[in-house]
């Protein structure tokens, strides 16, 4: 019996060079039970209002939000959280968490990140791969309300995922969720959705490189169209999504 097999038989985790990738795939999976699939982040109202009516319009809307909002603010924030988590800088973690919560332009967007952050924290403290480190659990418990990017980045840093890989997965997961929302509410066919993922996904490596080098005073999520869409969605009569 190999040593690794014996450790598995005893319930002892076995680590290896590929384990951070496995953890990252779990974090970026659409099956992660945080409720991401229930949110459209304003896209549903864009469809209702006629701003998005087809595949081309959906691609433009999603691509613009990816580039000017998520990659310009959330992605560099995720990288900063990972650095702060790794060096045990609780003050910076608290500040970044508050900054992100304050950056949400509507009640729905704020509720979204708080709900997803809560769900992810609840999942992490139940996973042996995270809960086995009481110090990590204690650090998460310091937050009364935790934003989703902070909880996600904390997990990625704890599992020693490389920052570039983490940001790539974070942007891809956001993109995939938005495209699946478009498939449902525009609506689009599955093949059209895959076409959007392929086309917009080509931007991700470049956006990751920019986010890793972006100084904090250059972060920006200025996207008035998204803010208006999200606020209008709050009073939309019929809805499939929660934002």
C-alpha positions in Angstrom: 0.0 0.0 0.0 1.4 3.4 -1.0 1.8 6.1 1.6 -0.6 8.3 -0.3 -3.2 5.6 -0.4 -2.8 4.9 3.3 -3.3 8.6 4.1 -6.5 8.7 2.1 -7.7 5.6 3.9 -7.2 7.4 7.2 -9.0 10.5 6.0 -5.9 12.6 5.8 -5.8 15.1 2.9 -3.2 14.5 0.3 -1.7 17.6 -1.3 0.1 17.9 -4.6 1.2 20.4 -7.2 -2.1 20.2 -8.9 -4.3 20.8 -5.8 -4.5 24.6 -6.1 -5.9 24.1 -9.6 -8.5 21.6 -8.3 -9.6 24.1 -5.6 -9.8 26.8 -8.2 -12.0 24.7 -10.5 -14.3 24.2 -7.5 -14.4 27.9 -6.7 -15.2 28.9 -10.3 -17.7 26.1 -10.9 -21.3 27.1 -11.8 -22.4 24.4 -9.2 -20.8 26.4 -6.4 -23.9 26.8 -4.1 -23.8 30.6 -3.7 -26.9 31.4 -5.8 -25.0 33.2 -8.7 -27.4 31.8 -11.2 -30.3 33.8 -9.7 -28.8 37.2 -10.6 -28.5 39.0 -13.9 -26.9 42.2 -12.6 -29.2 44.5 -14.6 -29.2 42.5 -17.8 -32.8 41.4 -17.4 -33.9 45.0 -17.3 -31.7 45.8 -20.3 -33.7 43.1 -22.2 -37.0 44.4 -20.9 -36.3 47.9 -21.9 -35.2 46.9 -25.4 -31.5 47.9 -25.0 -30.6 44.2 -25.6 -32.6 42.3 -28.1 -30.3 39.8 -29.8 -26.9 38.1 -29.6 -25.0 41.1 -30.8 -26.6 43.4 -28.1 -26.0 40.8 -25.4 -22.4 40.5 -26.4 -21.9 44.2 -26.3 -23.6 44.7 -22.9 -21.7 41.8 -21.3 -18.4 42.7 -22.8 -18.7 46.3 -21.7 -19.6 45.3 -18.2 -16.7 42.9 -18.1 -14.1 45.4 -19.3 -15.3 48.6 -17.6 -16.7 47.4 -14.4 -15.7 43.9 -13.3 -12.1 43.9 -14.7 -11.6 47.5 -13.7 -12.7 47.2 -10.1 -13.5 43.7 -8.8 -10.5 42.0 -10.4 -7.8 44.2 -8.9 -9.7 44.2 -5.6 -9.6 40.3 -5.7 -5.9 40.5 -6.2 -5.4 43.0 -3.4 -7.5 40.8 -1.0 -5.4 37.8 -1.9 -2.2 39.7 -1.0 -3.7 41.0 2.2 -4.9 37.6 3.2 -1.6 36.0 2.6 0.3 38.5 4.8 -2.4 38.5 7.5 -3.4 42.1 7.0 -6.8 42.3 8.7 -7.1 46.1 8.5 -6.7 46.1 4.7 -9.1 43.2 4.4 -11.7 45.1 6.4 -11.2 48.3 4.4 -11.5 46.5 1.0 -14.6 44.7 2.2 -16.2 48.0 3.2 -15.1 49.7 -0.1 -16.7 47.0 -2.2 -20.0 47.0 -0.2 -20.1 50.8 -0.6 -19.5 50.6 -4.3 -22.7 48.8 -5.1 -25.0 51.2 -6.9 -28.4 49.8 -6.0 -30.1 47.9 -3.2 -30.2 44.8 -5.3 -26.5 44.8 -6.2 -25.6 45.2 -2.5 -28.0 42.5 -1.4 -26.5 40.2 -4.1 -22.9 40.5 -3.0 -23.9 40.2 0.7 -26.0 37.1 0.1 -23.4 35.4 -2.1 -20.6 36.3 0.4 -22.7 34.9 3.2 -23.3 31.7 1.3 -19.7 31.2 0.3 -18.5 31.8 3.9 -21.0 29.3 5.2 -19.7 26.8 2.6 -16.0 27.4 3.3 -16.3 26.9 7.1 -18.0 23.6 6.4 -15.3 22.3 4.0 -12.5 20.4 5.7 -10.0 21.9 3.2 -10.7 25.3 4.8 -12.3 24.6 8.2 -9.2 22.6 9.1 -7.4 25.9 9.7 -9.1 27.6 12.7 -7.1 30.8 12.1 -8.6 31.1 8.6 -12.1 30.5 9.9 -11.6 33.0 12.7 -10.5 35.6 10.2 -13.6 35.2 8.1 -15.8 35.4 11.2 -14.5 38.9 11.9 -16.8 40.2 9.2 -20.4 41.0 10.2 -21.2 41.2 6.5 -18.8 39.9 3.9 -18.8 40.8 0.2 -18.6 38.0 -2.2 -15.3 39.0 -3.9 -13.6 39.1 -0.5 -14.8 35.6 0.6 -13.8 34.2 -2.8 -10.4 35.8 -2.8 -9.8 34.7 0.7 -10.4 31.1 -0.3 -8.2 31.4 -3.4 -5.4 32.8 -1.3 -5.8 30.2 1.4 -5.5 27.4 -1.1 -2.4 29.0 -2.6 -3.9 29.7 -6.0 -1.6 31.9 -8.2 -3.1 35.4 -8.5 -3.2 35.4 -12.3 -5.0 32.1 -12.3 -7.4 33.3 -9.7 -8.3 36.4 -11.6 -8.8 34.4 -14.8 -11.2 32.1 -13.1 -13.0 34.9 -11.3 -13.6 36.8 -14.6 -14.6 33.6 -16.4 -17.1 32.6 -13.8 -18.7 36.1 -14.0 -18.8 35.9 -17.8 -20.3 32.5 -17.8 -23.0 33.5 -15.4 -23.9 36.6 -17.5 -24.0 34.6 -20.7 -26.3 32.0 -19.2 -28.5 34.8 -18.0 -28.7 36.1 -21.5 -29.5 32.6 -22.8 -32.5 32.6 -20.6 -33.8 36.2 -20.9 -33.0 37.5 -24.4 -33.4 34.5 -25.1 -30.5 33.0 -27.0 -29.7 29.4 -28.1 -27.1 27.4 -26.4 -24.8 27.6 -29.4 -25.1 31.4 -29.4 -24.2 31.4 -25.8 -21.1 29.4 -26.4 -20.2 31.7 -29.2 -20.4 34.7 -26.8 -18.2 32.9 -24.3 -15.6 32.1 -26.9 -15.6 35.6 -28.3 -15.7 37.6 -25.1 -13.5 35.1 -23.3 -10.6 36.1 -25.6 -10.4 39.4 -23.7 -9.9 37.8 -20.3 -6.1 37.2 -20.4 -5.4 40.8 -21.3 -7.8 42.1 -18.7 -6.2 39.9 -16.0 -2.7 41.3 -16.9 -4.0 44.9 -16.6 -5.8 44.2 -13.3 -2.7 42.7 -11.7 -0.7 45.9 -12.5 -3.5 48.4 -11.8 -2.8 50.7 -8.8 -5.6 51.2 -6.4 -6.1 54.8 -7.3 -6.8 53.6 -10.8 -9.6 51.2 -9.9 -13.0 52.2 -11.3 -16.5 50.7 -11.7 -18.0 53.8 -13.3 -20.8 52.3 -15.3 -23.9 54.5 -15.1 -25.9 52.3 -17.5 -25.5 49.3 -15.2 -26.5 51.4 -12.2 -29.7 52.6 -14.0 -30.5 49.1 -15.2 -30.1 47.7 -11.7 -32.2 50.4 -10.1 -34.9 50.0 -12.7 -34.9 46.2 -12.2 -36.0 46.7 -8.6 -39.4 47.8 -9.7 -39.7 45.6 -12.9 -43.0 43.9 -13.0 -42.1 40.4 -14.1 -38.7 39.0 -13.3 -36.7 35.8 -13.7 -33.7 37.1 -11.7 -33.1 38.8 -8.4 -31.0 41.6 -9.8 
